[in-house]
Amino acid sequence: MSHSILTKRLDVAAEGCHSIQQDDFEFDFAGLKDDAMSANLTPIKTTFTRRSIWILAALLVLSSVVGITAFAQFKKTPKGEVWGFQVDATYPHDQAAFTQGLVFTQGRLLEGTGKKGESSLRLVDLKTGKVQKQADLNAHYFGEGITVIGPRIYQLTWQNRIGLVYDIETFDLETTFQYTGEGWGLTNDGKRLIMSDGTATLRFLDPGTFEVVKRITVRNSEGKVSKLNELEYVNGEIWANIWYEDRIARVSPESGEVLGWIDLSGLYPRSKRGSNEDVLNGIAYDPESKRLLVTGKNWPKLYEITVKRK
């Protein structure tokens, strides 16, 4: 921002004072006055020097210019832009875990694993990678994505068309629900479950009735984006792993438009993976600590990363 523009903004901000008397500004905060009177409170009224008002105006203007985080910068970048990453920390991860869902909530790491006869819901110690609690699925079920709303954990199955609902503390199975098609990834926006099924469609479900209340089709400039896998809701966006790809799509929950991409190639090189099935899959975001965790199927590590411009 140029000096002349900044000065002009400060002058405009300073003119917001109610009246000027010589070198003092009397500011009665008119916007609060009516509310204060209706609540039988004394209207706010104070006096500032010209210098203090100018400083206050400067702080208000500068606060709108600085302090932008990486997540906030997403809103200002061209749609479809590709971002990179930096690794902030690594943690052990059970290499036998065929990761299908990952959630970090209230300081706890939850993981859903897949494959028939091996599928489970787990509480995992982040620092050691050790399983602290586990609920095994029916041997006929192939576990998929998980998410948490309130005191309940929701888990999908792949082709069984059955969802499972657990108590978050005990891992006791409370109920089940049914859906059409396949179950892949699962997340929520605080009010609705959001699930993927391997196509370009995301379904929004009522977590009480499990009725579909909305559908969106995920698209970019080249057309539909399919093979949407594990999901996470991050700062008002749906982040989706793409099956067999080392990148994450940032999706608008309103329109389905791909807002951008996060390239995680090189995080765990393909040359080190045991098979083609050991793909990137698993995103967990904690809005309180702003921590972002990612891993993959049968990966030996879980990574805490920061998303950054390339």
C-alpha positions as CSV (number, residue, x, y, z in Angstrom):
1,M,0.0,0.0,0.0
2,S,1.4,3.4,-1.0
3,H,2.0,6.2,1.5
4,S,-0.6,8.5,-0.2
5,I,-3.3,5.8,-0.1
6,L,-2.6,5.0,3.6
7,T,-2.7,8.7,4.5
8,K,-6.0,9.1,2.7
9,R,-7.5,6.1,4.6
10,L,-6.3,7.5,7.9
11,D,-7.8,10.9,7.2
12,V,-11.1,9.3,6.3
13,A,-11.1,7.2,9.4
14,A,-10.3,10.2,11.6
15,E,-13.3,12.1,10.1
16,G,-15.5,9.5,11.7
17,C,-15.4,11.6,14.9
18,H,-18.8,13.1,15.9
19,S,-17.5,16.7,16.4
20,I,-14.2,18.6,16.6
21,Q,-13.5,21.2,19.3
22,Q,-10.1,22.9,18.8
23,D,-7.4,20.1,19.4
24,D,-9.8,17.6,20.9
25,F,-12.2,15.1,19.4
26,E,-15.5,14.4,21.2
27,F,-16.6,10.9,20.2
28,D,-20.0,9.8,21.5
29,F,-20.2,6.4,19.6
30,A,-23.5,7.2,18.1
31,G,-24.0,3.6,16.9
32,L,-24.1,2.4,20.6
33,K,-26.1,5.3,22.0
34,D,-29.6,4.1,21.2
35,D,-28.9,0.6,22.4
36,A,-27.4,1.9,25.6
37,M,-30.5,4.1,26.3
38,S,-32.9,1.3,25.6
39,A,-31.0,-0.9,28.1
40,N,-31.1,2.0,30.7
41,L,-27.4,2.4,30.5
42,T,-25.4,5.6,30.5
43,P,-24.5,6.5,26.9
44,I,-20.8,6.1,26.2
45,K,-19.1,9.4,25.8
46,T,-15.4,10.2,25.9
47,T,-12.8,12.7,24.7
48,F,-9.6,11.9,22.8
49,T,-6.8,14.1,21.6
50,R,-6.3,14.6,17.9
51,R,-3.1,12.5,18.2
52,S,-4.9,9.6,19.9
53,I,-7.6,9.5,17.3
54,W,-5.1,9.5,14.5
55,I,-3.2,6.6,16.1
56,L,-6.4,4.7,16.6
57,A,-7.3,5.2,13.0
58,A,-3.9,4.0,11.9
59,L,-4.2,0.8,14.0
60,L,-7.7,0.1,12.5
61,V,-6.3,0.4,8.9
62,L,-3.2,-1.5,9.5
63,S,-5.0,-4.4,11.2
64,S,-6.9,-5.0,7.9
65,V,-3.6,-5.2,6.0
66,V,-1.4,-7.5,8.2
67,G,-1.8,-10.8,10.0
68,I,-3.1,-12.9,7.1
69,T,-2.6,-16.6,7.6
70,A,-2.0,-19.2,5.0
71,F,-5.6,-20.4,5.2
72,A,-6.9,-16.8,4.8
73,Q,-4.7,-16.3,1.7
74,F,-6.6,-19.1,0.0
75,K,-9.6,-16.7,-0.4
76,K,-7.4,-14.3,-2.4
77,T,-5.7,-16.7,-4.8
78,P,-6.8,-17.6,-8.3
79,K,-9.2,-20.5,-8.5
80,G,-7.4,-23.7,-9.4
81,E,-4.0,-22.5,-8.1
82,V,-1.7,-25.3,-6.8
83,W,-0.2,-25.0,-3.4
84,G,2.6,-27.0,-1.8
85,F,3.5,-27.9,1.8
86,Q,6.2,-28.0,4.5
87,V,6.5,-30.8,7.0
88,D,6.3,-29.5,10.6
89,A,6.5,-32.8,12.4
90,T,6.3,-36.6,11.8
91,Y,4.7,-39.2,14.0
92,P,4.7,-43.0,13.9
93,H,1.8,-44.7,12.1
94,D,0.8,-48.3,12.0
95,Q,2.0,-49.5,8.6
96,A,-0.6,-52.3,8.8
97,A,-3.4,-49.8,8.9
98,F,-5.2,-49.4,5.6
99,T,-6.3,-45.9,6.4
100,Q,-9.8,-44.9,5.2
101,G,-10.7,-42.1,7.6
102,L,-8.9,-39.7,9.9
103,V,-10.2,-37.3,12.5
104,F,-8.5,-35.1,15.1
105,T,-10.9,-33.8,17.7
106,Q,-10.6,-32.7,21.3
107,G,-6.9,-33.6,21.3
108,R,-7.7,-37.2,20.2
109,L,-6.7,-38.9,17.0
110,L,-9.3,-41.3,15.5
111,E,-8.7,-43.5,12.5
112,G,-10.9,-45.8,10.5
113,T,-9.3,-48.7,8.6
114,G,-10.4,-50.9,5.8
115,K,-10.3,-54.4,4.1
116,K,-12.6,-57.2,5.0
117,G,-11.6,-58.9,8.2
118,E,-9.3,-56.1,9.1
119,S,-11.6,-53.1,9.3
120,S,-11.7,-51.1,12.5
121,L,-12.3,-47.9,14.4
122,R,-9.3,-46.8,16.5
123,L,-8.3,-44.3,19.0
124,V,-4.6,-43.7,18.4
125,D,-1.9,-42.0,20.5
126,L,-0.5,-39.3,18.1
127,K,3.0,-39.3,19.5
128,T,3.6,-43.0,19.7
129,G,1.2,-44.3,17.0
130,K,0.0,-47.0,19.4
131,V,-3.7,-48.0,19.4
132,Q,-5.4,-47.1,22.7
133,K,-8.8,-48.4,21.9
134,Q,-10.3,-50.3,19.0
135,A,-13.6,-51.6,17.7
136,D,-13.5,-54.2,15.0
137,L,-16.1,-54.3,12.3
138,N,-18.0,-57.3,11.2
139,A,-15.7,-59.5,9.0
140,H,-18.0,-58.9,6.1
141,Y,-17.6,-55.1,6.3
142,F,-15.0,-53.1,4.5
143,G,-14.6,-50.0,6.6
144,E,-14.4,-46.5,5.0
145,G,-14.5,-42.8,6.1
146,I,-15.2,-41.5,9.6
147,T,-16.3,-38.2,11.1
148,V,-17.5,-36.9,14.5
149,I,-20.5,-34.8,15.4
150,G,-21.1,-34.2,19.1
151,P,-20.8,-37.4,21.1
152,R,-21.0,-39.7,18.1
153,I,-18.6,-41.2,15.6
154,Y,-20.0,-42.0,12.1
155,Q,-18.3,-44.6,9.9
156,L,-19.1,-45.7,6.3
157,T,-18.6,-49.1,4.7
158,W,-17.6,-49.5,1.1
159,Q,-20.1,-51.8,-0.7
160,N,-22.2,-53.0,2.2
161,R,-24.3,-49.8,2.0
162,I,-24.4,-49.6,5.8
163,G,-23.2,-46.8,8.1
164,L,-22.2,-47.3,11.7
165,V,-22.7,-44.9,14.6
166,Y,-20.7,-45.2,17.8
167,D,-20.5,-43.6,21.2
168,I,-17.3,-41.5,21.1
169,E,-16.2,-42.4,24.6
170,T,-17.0,-46.1,24.7
171,F,-16.9,-47.1,21.0
172,D,-20.1,-48.9,21.6
173,L,-22.2,-49.3,18.5
174,E,-25.4,-47.3,19.0
175,T,-27.2,-47.7,15.6
176,T,-26.7,-48.3,11.9
177,F,-28.1,-46.5,8.8
178,Q,-28.4,-47.3,5.1
179,Y,-27.6,-45.4,2.0
180,T,-27.5,-46.2,-1.7
181,G,-24.3,-46.7,-3.7
182,E,-20.9,-47.0,-2.3
183,G,-19.4,-45.3,0.8
184,W,-15.9,-43.7,0.5
185,G,-15.1,-40.5,2.4
186,L,-17.0,-38.8,5.2
187,T,-16.9,-35.4,6.9
188,N,-19.3,-32.9,8.3
189,D,-20.0,-29.1,8.3
190,G,-21.2,-29.1,11.9
191,K,-24.8,-29.7,10.9
192,R,-24.7,-32.3,8.0
193,L,-22.8,-35.4,7.2
194,I,-20.9,-35.1,3.8
195,M,-20.0,-38.3,2.0
196,S,-18.3,-39.3,-1.2
197,D,-18.9,-42.4,-3.2
198,G,-16.0,-42.6,-5.7
199,T,-17.8,-40.4,-8.2
200,A,-17.8,-36.6,-8.7
201,T,-20.9,-36.3,-6.4
202,L,-20.9,-35.4,-2.8
203,R,-24.0,-36.0,-0.7
204,F,-25.1,-34.1,2.4
205,L,-27.1,-36.2,4.9
206,D,-29.1,-35.2,8.0
207,P,-27.2,-36.9,10.9
208,G,-30.5,-37.7,12.6
209,T,-32.6,-39.1,9.8
210,F,-29.8,-39.9,7.4
211,E,-31.9,-38.5,4.6
212,V,-30.0,-36.9,1.7
213,V,-30.7,-33.1,1.9
214,K,-28.3,-31.9,-0.8
215,R,-26.0,-33.0,-3.6
216,I,-23.2,-31.2,-5.3
217,T,-21.1,-32.2,-8.3
218,V,-17.4,-31.4,-8.0
219,R,-16.0,-29.7,-11.1
220,N,-13.0,-27.7,-12.2
221,S,-12.3,-25.9,-15.5
222,E,-11.8,-29.3,-17.3
223,G,-15.0,-30.9,-16.1
224,K,-16.1,-33.3,-13.4
225,V,-13.6,-34.4,-10.8
226,S,-14.2,-38.0,-9.8
227,K,-12.6,-40.6,-7.5
228,L,-13.2,-38.3,-4.5
229,N,-12.0,-40.3,-1.5
230,E,-11.3,-39.3,2.1
231,L,-12.8,-35.9,3.1
232,E,-12.2,-33.2,5.7
233,Y,-14.0,-29.9,6.4
234,V,-11.4,-27.2,6.7
235,N,-12.3,-23.5,7.3
236,G,-15.5,-23.6,5.3
237,E,-14.1,-25.8,2.5
238,I,-14.3,-29.5,1.8
239,W,-10.9,-31.0,1.2
240,A,-10.8,-34.3,-0.7
241,N,-8.2,-36.9,-1.4
242,I,-8.3,-38.1,-5.0
243,W,-7.8,-41.9,-5.3
244,Y,-4.4,-42.8,-6.7
245,E,-3.3,-39.1,-6.8
246,D,-0.9,-37.3,-4.4
247,R,-3.0,-34.2,-4.2
248,I,-6.0,-32.7,-2.3
249,A,-8.8,-30.8,-3.9
250,R,-10.3,-27.8,-2.1
251,V,-14.0,-27.9,-2.9
252,S,-16.7,-25.2,-2.4
253,P,-19.5,-26.8,-0.3
254,E,-22.0,-24.4,-2.0
255,S,-21.2,-25.0,-5.7
256,G,-18.9,-28.0,-5.9
257,E,-16.3,-25.9,-7.7
258,V,-12.7,-26.8,-7.2
259,L,-11.1,-23.8,-5.5
260,G,-7.6,-25.0,-5.7
261,W,-5.2,-27.9,-5.2
262,I,-2.6,-29.0,-2.6
263,D,0.2,-30.9,-4.2
264,L,1.6,-33.5,-1.7
265,S,3.8,-35.4,-4.2
266,G,7.2,-36.1,-2.5
267,L,5.7,-36.3,1.0
268,Y,6.1,-40.1,1.0
269,P,7.7,-41.1,-2.4
270,R,6.0,-43.8,-4.4
271,S,9.3,-45.6,-4.7
272,K,9.1,-46.4,-0.9
273,R,5.6,-47.7,-1.0
274,G,4.9,-51.4,-0.8
275,S,2.2,-51.5,-3.5
276,N,0.1,-49.3,-5.8
277,E,-2.7,-49.5,-3.2
278,D,-0.6,-47.5,-0.6
279,V,-2.0,-44.2,-1.7
280,L,-2.3,-40.8,0.0
281,N,-5.6,-41.1,2.1
282,G,-6.3,-39.4,5.4
283,I,-6.8,-35.7,6.3
284,A,-7.4,-34.5,9.8
285,Y,-7.8,-30.8,10.8
286,D,-8.1,-29.4,14.3
287,P,-9.7,-25.9,14.0
288,E,-8.7,-25.0,17.6
289,S,-5.0,-25.6,17.2
290,K,-4.9,-25.2,13.4
291,R,-3.0,-28.5,13.1
292,L,-3.3,-30.3,9.8
293,L,-2.4,-34.0,9.7
294,V,-2.2,-36.3,6.6
295,T,-1.2,-39.9,6.0
296,G,-1.9,-42.8,3.6
297,K,-2.8,-46.4,3.4
298,N,-0.1,-48.6,5.0
299,W,2.2,-45.6,5.4
300,P,4.7,-45.8,8.3
301,K,4.3,-42.1,9.2
302,L,1.7,-39.5,9.8
303,Y,2.7,-36.0,8.9
304,E,1.8,-32.6,10.4
305,I,2.1,-30.1,7.6
306,T,1.6,-26.4,6.8
307,V,0.1,-25.6,3.4
308,K,2.1,-22.9,1.6
309,R,2.5,-21.3,-1.8
310,K,4.9,-22.9,-4.1
